[in-house]
Amino acid sequence: MSKRRGKGEGTLFKRTRKRKDGSSYVMWAGEVTVGYGPSGEQKRKTVYGKTQREALEKMSEVRGCVSAGTFSSDRTTVGAYLAHWLDYKKLEVKSRTQAYYSDYIRLYLEPELGRIELSKLTPLHIQEGMKSVAEVVSTDAANKSRTVLRMALERAVRLGLLPRNPVDSVDKLKHEPREIKLWTPEQVHTFLCAAKGHRLFAAFFLALSTGMRHGEILGVRWQDVDGDVITIRQSVITVRGAQFEISAPKTRKGIRRVVIDHDTKRILQEHETRQEAQRRHLGECWDDHGLVFTNELGGVIVPRNLDREWYALQRQAGLPRIRFHDLRHLHVSLLIRRGFDPRTVADRVGHTDPAFTLRQYSHMFEAQRREAAIPLKQLLGRERQGSPDE
């Protein structure tokens, strides 16, 4: 005879079920007390297993969650939970970040996982969902969706809605980053000649000579320009489509100083002279925001409108199409070729961690790696004294 189960260990029994063809099979079922109702009645959770051992393991897991205070019988779906999480994140993040989360949830997570109950979500569900997104869209979209889901479920764990985060058991998919396309020095010269008379010529020149980001250039004000130093205190960022906002850095470390050369300083001064003439011509119609780069009425330039001008000038010059952000990559590559170390490059372009610069541009530092392969006797300054192996 089997040993009688102790108090609180739950009830274990066999249950016979029928198949569609009329035949029957036996399952093991276990019931565990998970709480009590307002009238003192027991609330019980039933688990099933093909074998007695499997049922006992599931019962033990439920009892462990109850003891730890992490058991939930809530039937909330993943989609409903993510909607709640998005509302919560509005209080913590900027609107662009919230829009980023919303897009990945709406486009990928909701269609793939939204109907599954949160308490029943498994690593296999997540893995299959990522696989589907990768096949239909890209591995990059799948990996970013995984990151958003992991962040959301971390809060579910802290709230006691889940005993652990199922995303932790799912690895990222291998992703080959997009190959960075760079212009040659000759192509850069061709572009500058084509853009010379354009009202935003100084913006393109500033991107090439400093590696400043798209939004940083559009957000710089004349009060941020002091001689040969530009202090980056704000950016114009796209929230969704034609919507934008002017955003300050998340932390004080995000504010940085960029030193400009005398050619860039001269071009900015010429741009200021032309802008001042335009401002006087328009008078009260000028929408003054104090920005260095404005639309024709003095207002903020929508990022995608700058892109339109950028691509139009490329076509006019007959050059290979590259993104505006690729000018940043181009600037970094030129610094590396001139022998600047990763820390200096990182400080120049606003990377908080030089290690990120090394990872991002690892292949470009190959020349420095080879130059570092110096014979020991040369490193020791003993070229004339010979070495022990001679």
Salt bridges, closest charged atoms under 4 A:
GLU31 OE1 - ARG44 NE 3.19
GLU54 OE2 - LYS58 NZ 3.50
GLU57 OE2 - ARG53 NE 3.46
GLU61 OE2 - ARG164 NH2 3.52
ASP87 OD1 - LYS90 NZ 3.68
GLU92 OE1 - LYS89 NZ 2.63
ASP103 OD1 - ARG106 NH2 3.04
ASP103 OD1 - ARG240 NH2 2.94
GLU117 OE2 - ARG75 NH2 2.97
GLU117 OE1 - LYS120 NZ 3.91
GLU135 OE2 - LYS131 NZ 2.81
ASP140 OD2 - LYS144 NZ 3.20
ASP140 OD1 - HIS175 NE2 3.96
ASP168 OD1 - ARG150 NE 2.96
GLU216 OE2 - ARG213 NH1 2.73
GLU216 OE2 - ARG256 NH1 2.79
ASP224 OD2 - ARG221 NE 3.08
ASP224 OD1 - ARG233 NH1 2.80
ASP263 OD1 - HIS262 NE2 3.41
ASP263 OD1 - ARG266 NH2 3.86
GLU270 OE2 - ARG266 NH1 3.31
GLU276 OE2 - ARG279 NH2 2.59
GLU276 OE2 - ARG280 NH1 3.62
ASP287 OD2 - HIS289 NE2 3.11
ASP307 OD1 - HIS214 NE2 3.08
GLU309 OE1 - HIS198 NE2 2.90
ASP326 OD1 - ARG178 NH2 3.10
ASP326 OD1 - ARG323 NH2 3.08
GLU366 OE1 - ARG369 NH1 3.15
GLU366 OE2 - ARG370 NE 3.64
GLU390 OE2 - LYS377 NZ 3.07
